[in-house]
Amino acid sequence: MTDLSSAFSKAIKLLIDLEPALVEIVQLSLSVSLSAVLLASLIGMPLGAVLGLFRFPGRGVVVSILNALMGLPPVVAGLFIYLLLSRAGPLGEYGLLFTPAAMVIAQTLLVLPIVAALTRQTVVDLNDEYAEQLHSLRVGPFAMIATLLWEGRYSLLTAVLAGFGRAIAEVGAVIIVGGNINHVTRVMTTTIALETSKGDLDLALGLGMVLLLIVFTINGVALGAQHLARRGQA
């Protein structure tokens, strides 16, 4: 019990002192996850909007695959990206394996289905409400997508935050493609796993507190976005 109390005290001191090693790891984690969420949003929102608005052959299959990929195991995503980026893989010549870029790609693969699927559902709901008005104004397809995405911005923010929550807390994929290299690809989740296995709880607890704070903040912002969405619909 005394050792645990001591570890908590040291972890809090690391946070108060802004220990450089801890700050470096947190900064890399945020950089990787935010980059992945940005890429996933730039691809996933237009994709979700197209799937929500238009009918075309194979659409049902694409939607089914997208929904299935929302539950994609992170280690499977990591293995897939590893095979792509390894020296024998099609993208091996670019030397991306065991770099932050590889981690961004892996997290993008995990976040993209979430953003796209939730965007599709949001656009479907809004289209049911605004379809007649938009058609009467003879709004073109691209303008219609932009309009519906704007109208659903608070719901879409919730989708983005859900994707960020999955990315920032992920460990399986990033440790496969990143390698958990100190000062290069070591992020919060992989450091917590490593330090805990070594029995060094100070840094692990400090990073755990930061991770919990980030998760609680995400949930708070998501609840606020949902409240704003309901007010906008009232």
N, C-alpha and C positions, 0 to 999 in steps of 0.2 A: 504493500500500500504506500509505503514511504517512497519507493522508487517511482511509482506512478505519479505521486504528487510532485516529486522533484522533476519528472519529465514534463508535466504540465507547466510548472513554473518556468522551466527553461524554454519551453515552446512559446509561452507568452512573452518572455524576454526577447526571443528571436523576432517576434512580431513588433514589439515596441522599438527595438533597436534597428529595425529594418535590415536584418542580416543580409549582406550582399548575395549570398548563395540562395537564400529564400526568394529574394526579390528577382533574381535572374530567372529562377524556375517559374515563378508566377508570370513574369513578363513573357516568357516563351510560350507558356500555356495559353495565355490570352491571345497572343499574336497568332498562334496556330489555329486556335478555335474560331477566333473572329474572322480570320482569312477564309477558313472553310465555310463558315456560315454565309459570308458575303458571296462566295462563289456559288454555293448551293442556292442562295436566294436569287442570284442573277439568272441561273438556269432554271430553277424549280418553279419560280413564280410564273414566268411566261409559259412554261410547259403545263403547269397546273391549270392556267387560264385557258389554254387551247383545248385541253382535255375536257374542261368544264363547259365550254361554249360550243364546240363544233363536233359534228358526227362524221366519222370516216371509217373505212374498213380497218378492222384490227384495234379499234379504240378500246373495246371491252377488254381485250387481252392486255393492252398497255396499262389500263387502270388496275386490272387484277395483279399484274406484276408489280406495279408501283405500291399497291397496298401490301403485298407480300414482303416487299423489300423494306417496309417500315420496321419489320421485326428481324431484319438481317443481323445475324450474330456478328459482333465486331471482329472476332478472330477470323471468320470467313472472309470478311471484307479485307482484313489485313493480309491474309494469305493471297487473295486475288491480286491486290496491289503489289505485293511482294513478287509474285510471278511475272507481273507486267514490267516491273522495274529492275528485276535481277539481271545479271549480265547475259543470261541466256534468253531473257524476255524480249519482247518487241521494242520496249523503251529503255533497254539496258544501256544503250550507248550514251544516254544523257547523264548517267551517273547520279540519279536522284535518290537511290536507295540509301537509307540511313542518314537522311537529311530532313530538316524541317519541311521542305517541299513535299516529300513523300508522306509525311504525317498530315499535311494539309489535304493532299489528294485522298487519303484514306478517310479522313473525317468528312470530307465533302461527299464521298460515296455514302456515308452513313446518314448524313443530314439531308441530302437531296430528296430522297423519297418522302421524308416527313414534310418538308416545305411544299413539295409538289402536290402531295395528296391533300394536305389541309388547304392549300390554295384552291385546288379543284373544287372541294366541297364548298368553300366560301363563295367562289364565283358562281357555282350552280345555284346556291341559295339567293344570291343577289340578282342573278339573271332572271329567276322566277319573279322577282319583285319589279325589276326595271325593264324587262324585255320589250313590252309594248311601247313604253315611252322612248326607248332608244331606237326602236324600229320606226316609229313615227317621225323621229328626227333624222332618219336615214343616216345614222352613225355608222361609219365603216368598221370593219373588223378590228383593225389596230386601235382605233379610237375607243371602240367598245371595250377591248381588253384593258386599256389604260384607265378608262372611266370606272370599270368594275373593281380593278385593283385599288384605285384611289378610294372608292366608297368602302371597300373592305379593309382599309389600312390598319385599323385597330385589331381586327381578327387576324390579319396577316402578321402583325407584330407578335401576337401570341404564337403563331406558327414558327416564326423565326426564333423566338425565345425558347420554344420547345426544342428546336434543332440545336441551339447553342447549349442547352442543358445536356443534351445527349453527347455533344462533342466534348465539352469541358470535363465531363465525368468519365470519359472513355479511356480504357487502358489496353484492351486486347490488341486492337489494330495498330495503335501507335507504337507499342513495344515491338511488334513484329517488323514494321517498316522503318521505325526510327532507331531501334537498337538500344535505347536508353543510354546514350553516350553522354558522359558528363560534360557540361558546358556546350553541348551541341544539340542534343535531342532529348534531354531529360526534362520532362514536364511534371506537373504536380502528381498526377495519378501514378505514374511509373516510379517516381521518387518515393511516394508513400509506400508502395509495394516493396521496393528495394530496402528502404530503411527499416521497415517493420520486420522483414525477413532477417535483417542483420541484428535486430534487437536494439537499434538506435532510434528511440522513439521521439526525441526532441524535435527534429526537423519534420518527421512524419506527422506529429501532432500539430505543429505549426501550420504545415501545408493543409492538413485536414480542416483546421479552423478556417483558413482562407477559402477553401473549397466549399465549406458549408455556408460561409457568408455569401459567396457568389451565388450558390443555389437558392438561398433564401431571398436574395435580391432579385434574381430572375423570377421567382414565384410572385414576389410583390409587384414587380412591373407587369407581369402577365395578368394578375388580378386587376390591376389598374387599367390595363388595356381592355379587358373584358367589360369593366364597368363603363368605360368611355364608349365602347361599341354598343352596349345596351342603351346608354343615354342617347346616342346618335340615332338609334332605331325607334326611340320613343316618340 
